[in-house]
Amino acid sequence: PEIHSFPPFFTLQPNEATQKKQTEMWIQLILDYARAHRLFQLNLQRPHEPAALFTNTKLQRAITQEHLATILDAMAAQERGQWLQSKAGGATAATAGTTVKDKGPFLVHWRTPAEWGDLLHRWADETGQLGAVCTVFEVLHGSLSEGQAFHELPEIVALLAFENLVKRGRAQLFSGSSPSAGLMERGIKFLASP
């Protein structure tokens, strides 16, 4: 987009109104880029990845970690993303750290968990899966879901979508066969809409 060629776009603006507009433009750019490239996660420890998004080599400009953290905090406040923290067994949802170093990976919600959940539920309804129990693996990687937007969705994104459906009474999520079973081994039952 044209704004990506505007040198001040890469510098955090001191004027509050200008900074707010700049942040909104960055958020939209990040969401559009993430959707186009099926990008689900950003990492502040590598602030220039993806390079095409956060740098402009012609201008010799790149966004700083601090500026990116400000933008991602704003995205989190709008529920268009969330900070993650690393734990044994994978990434989990976390609150924002107090410094750039404390912040872990950032999950980009170019579709919110509710939107992913709605896609999953609509698919279950259209394919006759309402009321049936199937594994999360079957839903995300099975032949019935090929060609669907959620096919091969990252586990953390899928978990947030399933948890959203459970919270809205539109699904049940079952434990796996062993205590150490991962998400892919768990069962999911899609329920008729309440």
WOPESUL-V992162 format. One record per residue. RES is the residue in three letters. SS is DSSP state (A for helix, B for strand, O for the rest). Layout:
BEGIN
res: [RES & RES]
ss: [SS & SS]
END
This chain:
BEGIN
res: [PRO & GLU & ILE & HIS & SER & PHE & PRO & PRO & PHE & PHE & THR & LEU & GLN & PRO & ASN & GLU & ALA & THR & GLN & LYS & LYS & GLN & THR & GLU & MET & TRP & ILE & GLN & LEU & ILE & LEU & ASP & TYR & ALA & ARG & ALA & HIS & ARG & LEU & PHE & GLN & LEU & ASN & LEU & GLN & ARG & PRO & HIS & GLU & PRO & ALA & ALA & LEU & PHE & THR & ASN & THR & LYS & LEU & GLN & ARG & ALA & ILE & THR & GLN & GLU & HIS & LEU & ALA & THR & ILE & LEU & ASP & ALA & MET & ALA & ALA & GLN & GLU & ARG & GLY & GLN & TRP & LEU & GLN & SER & LYS & ALA & GLY & GLY & ALA & THR & ALA & ALA & THR & ALA & GLY & THR & THR & VAL & LYS & ASP & LYS & GLY & PRO & PHE & LEU & VAL & HIS & TRP & ARG & THR & PRO & ALA & GLU & TRP & GLY & ASP & LEU & LEU & HIS & ARG & TRP & ALA & ASP & GLU & THR & GLY & GLN & LEU & GLY & ALA & VAL & CYS & THR & VAL & PHE & GLU & VAL & LEU & HIS & GLY & SER & LEU & SER & GLU & GLY & GLN & ALA & PHE & HIS & GLU & LEU & PRO & GLU & ILE & VAL & ALA & LEU & LEU & ALA & PHE & GLU & ASN & LEU & VAL & LYS & ARG & GLY & ARG & ALA & GLN & LEU & PHE & SER & GLY & SER & SER & PRO & SER & ALA & GLY & LEU & MET & GLU & ARG & GLY & ILE & LYS & PHE & LEU & ALA & SER & PRO]
ss: [O & A & A & A & A & O & A & A & A & A & O & O & O & O & O & A & A & A & A & A & A & A & A & A & A & A & A & A & A & A & A & A & A & A & A & A & A & O & O & O & B & B & B & A & A & A & O & O & O & O & A & A & A & A & B & B & O & O & O & O & B & B & O & O & A & A & A & A & A & A & A & A & A & A & A & A & A & O & O & O & B & B & B & B & B & B & B & O & O & B & B & B & B & O & O & O & O & O & O & O & O & O & O & O & B & B & B & B & O & O & O & O & A & A & A & A & A & A & A & A & A & A & A & A & A & A & O & O & O & B & O & O & B & B & B & A & A & A & A & A & A & O & A & A & A & O & O & O & O & O & O & O & O & O & A & A & A & A & A & A & A & A & A & A & A & A & A & O & O & O & B & B & B & B & O & O & O & O & O & O & O & O & A & A & A & O & B & B & B & B & O & O & O & O]
END
